[in-house]
Amino acid sequence: MIEKRRNRDLPQINERIRFPKIRVIDVDGAQVGVVTPQDALRLAEERELDLVLVSDKADPPVCRIMDYGKYKFELEKKAREAKKKQHTADVKEVKMRYKIEEHDYQVRVNQAERFLKSGDKVKATITFRGREIQHSDLAEELLKRMATDLQELAEVQQAPKKEGRNMMMLLSPKK
């Protein structure tokens, strides 16, 4: 049982290919034809290469004669390149109070703009202290104003909502 599971994880190359007949493709891409795995393995060993199962869903299954180590390296290299190119959207936070001065507000809007341009989401948070929580309507107005100021760059992903002593809104960059 454990032996079978271990074999399933291993790549289907050389002696591990267990089909009565397989279609073989040569190194240069030419078809050799439908042969037994033993004959195909002999061909691969003559060229000092490996017999690799490419598609087991086809009828008959398709195998290719290639250098497996080189092939595996190329796949890993492509995966690394793809990972390097993708950008994960982080959530950056812009904090302020509802009694913010105009210049300070503009600084926060510029920060949010910079974050959105770099492809990140922006979480705008307004913190309340003490009795300020009674003025949550003013805080909501401020967040809505920020959303309208950034409407050409961002769309509101989550409308302003209260969470304890904070009110927050989530903006995501427009596609």
N, C-alpha and C positions, 0 to 999 in steps of 0.2 A: 504493500500500500504506500509506504513512505517512498520506496524506490520509484514507483510510477509517478508520484507527484514531483519528485526531484527531476525526473527525465522531462517532464512537461515544461519546466522552466528553462531547460537547456535549448540552445538554438538547433534547428533542424539542419545539420550539416553531415556530410560524409556517411558514416555507418548508421547514423540515427534516422536516416530516411528509410521508412518502411512502407513502400508501396510496390505492387507487383510490376507496374510499368510507369515510367515518368517521361515527360517531354524535356529534352535537354537543349539548352542554349549555350553556344560557345562563348569564349572570351570576347570575340569581336562582334557578338550579337547575332551571328548566323545560327539557324536551327540545325542541330545534329539529327533530331528526329525522336521518335518514341522508342526507348530502349529500357532494359532492366536497370535497376539501381547499381548492380554489380558492374555492368559494362560501363555505365556513366562514371562510376567511381574510378575504374581503371583508366578511363580517358583523362580524368582530372589528375590522377596521380602521375600519369606520364608527363603532364605539363607542370607538375609540382604545384598544383593549385587545389582548391577545395570545391566540393559539390555542395551548393547551398540551395535549400528549398525556398523559392521565391513566392509561389502561390500554391497552396494546397487545396483551394476551392475549385480550381480548374479541373477539367477532365480530359486527359490525365494531368496530374499535378506537374507544375513547371519547376524545373531546377536549372540553376545556372552554374557554369564553371567559372570561378573567380577566386581572388585572394581574399579570404574571409576577414583576416586581420585588417587589411587595408579598407575593405568595405565597412567594417564596424567603426573604424577610425573616422571615415568620411561621414557616416551617420551622426556620430557624436559631435563632429565639427559643425555640421549643419544645425544640430540642436542648440549648440552654444551660440552660434550666430543669430538664430531666431530669438533666443532668450535675451541676447544683448540688445536687439532692436526693439523689443516690446517695452512699453512704458506703463508702469502701474500708476493709476491715479491715487495719489495720497489725499488725505483730508487735512487741509491746513485751516487753522482757526484764527479768526479775527475777533478779538475781545474789545468790548467798550461798555460804557455806561450810558443810560438814556439821557443824562444831562451833559452830553459831550459837546464841546465847542466846535464851531464850524471847521476850523483848520484841522483839528484832530480828526474830525469825521472824514475830511478829504484824504488825510493820510491813510486811514483805515480802508477807504474805498480804493485808493491807489494800490495798497498792499493786496487787497482782494483781486484787483484787476491783474496784477502781476502773477498771482497764483493761478488764476483762471487761464491766462495766456500760456503758462507753462503746462497746462493740461491737468491741473489738480482741482479737486473739489474744495469749496470754501464753506466753512461752518462759521456763521456770524453769531456771536454770543453776546448778550447783554446781561450783565450781572446786577442784581439788586442787593442793596444793603439796608438793613433795618426796615424803616417804614416805606422805603422807596417802592416796595412790592405793590403798593396801592396804585402806582402809576404805570401798570403794565400796558395800558392803552397807549401811552406815549412811547413806550419801548417798541410796541408792535408797529406804530407809525414809522418809527426810525428804521426798523428792519424793512418795511415795505418801501420806504424811500431809497434804501440801499439797493433793493431789488430793481427798482425802476432806473436808478443811476447805472446799474450794471446790465441792463436788459439786452444790450447789443452783444455782450460777451457771454452772458450766463442765463440759464433758465432755473427757476425755483424748483428744486427737487423735493424740498419739504417746507411747507408754509411755516410761518412763525408759530412756535408753540412753547408753552411754559413747562419747565421741568424744575420743580423746587424753586430755588432762588435765582434761576436763570431763565432767559427766554432765548431760544435758538432758531436759526433758519439755515437750511442747507442749499447751497447753490452749486450747480454743476456746469461745466463749460458747454457751450453750444457746439454741436457737431459741425 
